[in-house]
Amino acid sequence: MNSVLLSIKNVKKKYGVKEALKGVSLDIHKGEIFGLLGVNGAGKTTLSSIIATLHPATEGDIEFEGRSIYKNLASYRLDLGFCPQRPNLNPQLTLEQNLRLSGEYYQLS
């Protein structure tokens, strides 16, 4: 069996009193092709955003190759690729400011 690449452990997310995620746990193994499917409002985007470190989980942990992603976010982000469902440009910023902001996320100069 392939080793675990990403381990999601009892991840919960609340927005006020609304529970968007109620304790998601799963393992994704190296070499595995994984799809996240569900009805609208099931929490797919919320979970994806937490895995991509765009939003924090309310509870739980995510491990990448056996180590919590929260112990070294910068290193984890360098190994991560994320394509959001909508363009993530901030319309209040110029194009250059948007690019700089995205670059800072990945610690680019």
C-alpha positions as CSV (number, residue, x, y, z in Angstrom):
1,M,0.0,0.0,0.0
2,N,1.2,3.5,-0.8
3,S,2.1,5.8,2.1
4,V,-0.2,8.5,3.2
5,L,0.4,11.8,1.5
6,L,-2.3,13.9,3.1
7,S,-4.2,13.0,6.3
8,I,-7.2,15.0,7.3
9,K,-8.1,14.4,10.9
10,N,-11.5,15.4,12.4
11,V,-11.5,18.8,10.6
12,K,-14.4,21.0,11.7
13,K,-15.3,24.5,10.5
14,K,-17.9,26.8,12.0
15,Y,-19.1,30.1,10.8
16,G,-20.7,31.5,13.9
17,V,-23.2,28.8,14.9
18,K,-23.4,27.2,11.4
19,E,-21.3,24.1,11.1
20,A,-19.9,23.9,7.6
21,L,-17.8,20.8,8.4
22,K,-18.7,18.4,11.2
23,G,-15.5,16.4,11.6
24,V,-14.1,15.3,8.3
25,S,-11.4,12.6,8.4
26,L,-9.7,10.9,5.4
27,D,-6.4,9.8,4.0
28,I,-5.1,10.4,0.6
29,H,-2.2,8.2,-0.4
30,K,0.8,8.9,-2.7
31,G,-0.1,8.0,-6.3
32,E,-3.9,8.0,-5.6
33,I,-6.3,10.0,-7.7
34,F,-8.9,11.6,-5.5
35,G,-12.1,13.5,-6.2
36,L,-14.2,15.4,-3.8
37,L,-17.8,15.2,-4.8
38,G,-21.1,16.3,-3.1
39,V,-24.2,18.4,-3.3
40,N,-24.1,22.1,-3.1
41,G,-23.5,23.2,0.5
42,A,-21.8,19.9,1.5
43,G,-18.5,21.6,2.4
44,K,-16.3,20.8,-0.6
45,T,-15.1,24.3,-1.1
46,T,-14.7,24.9,2.6
47,L,-12.5,21.7,3.0
48,S,-10.5,22.6,-0.1
49,S,-9.9,26.1,1.2
50,I,-8.7,24.7,4.6
51,I,-6.4,22.2,2.9
52,A,-5.0,25.1,0.8
53,T,-4.5,27.1,4.0
54,L,-6.7,29.9,2.7
55,H,-9.0,29.6,5.8
56,P,-8.2,28.0,9.2
57,A,-10.1,25.0,10.5
58,T,-12.1,25.5,13.7
59,E,-10.8,22.2,15.0
60,G,-8.8,19.2,13.7
61,D,-5.5,18.8,11.9
62,I,-4.1,18.2,8.5
63,E,-0.8,16.3,8.0
64,F,1.2,16.3,4.9
65,E,3.7,13.4,4.7
66,G,3.1,12.7,8.4
67,R,3.7,16.3,9.7
68,S,1.1,18.9,10.6
69,I,0.8,21.5,7.9
70,Y,0.5,24.1,10.7
71,K,4.1,23.5,11.9
72,N,5.6,24.9,8.7
73,L,3.0,26.6,6.5
74,A,5.6,28.1,4.2
75,S,7.2,24.8,3.3
76,Y,3.8,23.1,2.8
77,R,2.6,25.9,0.5
78,L,5.6,25.4,-1.7
79,D,4.5,21.8,-2.3
80,L,0.9,22.8,-2.9
81,G,-1.0,23.6,-6.1
82,F,-4.6,24.9,-5.8
83,C,-7.0,26.0,-8.5
84,P,-10.1,27.8,-7.0
85,Q,-13.5,27.5,-8.6
86,R,-13.6,31.2,-9.1
87,P,-10.9,33.7,-10.0
88,N,-9.3,34.9,-6.7
89,L,-8.3,38.4,-7.8
90,N,-9.3,41.1,-5.4
91,P,-11.1,43.8,-7.4
92,Q,-10.0,46.5,-5.0
93,L,-6.3,45.9,-5.8
94,T,-4.4,46.5,-9.0
95,L,-3.2,43.6,-11.0
96,E,0.4,44.2,-9.7
97,Q,-0.9,44.3,-6.1
98,N,-2.8,41.0,-6.7
99,L,0.3,39.4,-8.1
100,R,2.5,40.6,-5.2
101,L,0.0,39.3,-2.7
102,S,-0.1,35.9,-4.4
103,G,3.7,35.9,-4.5
104,E,4.0,36.7,-0.8
105,Y,1.8,33.7,-0.1
106,Y,4.5,31.5,-1.6
107,Q,7.4,33.7,-0.2
108,L,8.5,34.9,-3.6
109,S,10.5,38.1,-3.8
